[in-house]
Amino acid sequence: MAQFDNKVAVVTGAGSGIGRATAEAFAREGASVVVSDVDIEGGEETVSHIEEAGGQATFVKTDVTDEDAVAAMVETAVSEYGRLDFACNNAGIGGAQKPTADLSFDEWEQVIDVNLHGVWRSMRHEIPAMLDGDGGVVVNMASILGRVGFENASAYVTAKHGLLGLTKTAAMEYAQKGVRVNAVCPGFIDTPLLSEGGLDDPEARKGIEAMHPMNRLGDVDEIASAVVWLCSEGASFTTGEALTVDGGYTSR
Ligand code: NAI
């Protein structure tokens, strides 16, 4: 028997990168997975990977800036699979790379709306569904940029710092109600989000690698395994934690 047999997980932004790896990891552990993403093609591809490996998954097109879509995502978990045990709120964007004073309000707001409000919107629907069942675990995808600053990324850094406050507060509120709430803070991980951020350039990539004492980028599976652990019985006393997985970046 796998550790997550008969459990149900939702992963936002599961059509690519870290979210896809996390959805696949949940399925390998036996969970049924609601694969949620604004990108239909990516989301359906993730479902295919899971089904080809013998797992169970359903795609729901969800834009996390749309409250009704987020409600429908959680409703799908309950109507298709009967419950919600785990939620990984992972959908995120990099946003415009400019100094703080050069950002337009729209550029600022877009990043805050997806990366911070999108997680809160998701939790508003996920937590009640968990409370209706046997409790559950929320894992919010923050970043090392929730711990330290980074030039030309002030909206992103602000959203990720905010996520850690949201995580700690919700952890306290639901600690005696059977819902644990944690975050993961990845270092730089090799995904399409980084390519969009200019890391296709080999020199820029080397520079980012060198910021990590391990002198490399992380792999998506190294983040997915942290999410799986936070949802596992082994983490039963862990709540309000921001688990840093960064090859030593923030140890400098
Ligand atoms: P990615 O670009 O590979 O995947 C992000 C996914 O989110 C995409 O499938 C995209 O369609 C989806 N998405 C974007 N906006 C959305 C919206 N409004 N509603 C629903 N889905 C939406 O990126 P990656 O790297 O896998 O990032 C996943 C999360 O990890 C993000 O929250 C990111 O901030 C965080 N992260 C990434 C790091 C990295 O170096 N790649 C480092 C630290 C954190």
Residues whose N, C-alpha, C, O or C-beta is under 5 A from the ligand:
A	BS01	NAI	G13 G15 S16 G17 I18 G19 D37 V38 D39 G42 T62 D63 V64 T65 N90 A91 G92 I93 V114 M141 A142 S143 I144 P186 G187 F188 I189 T191 P192 L193 L194
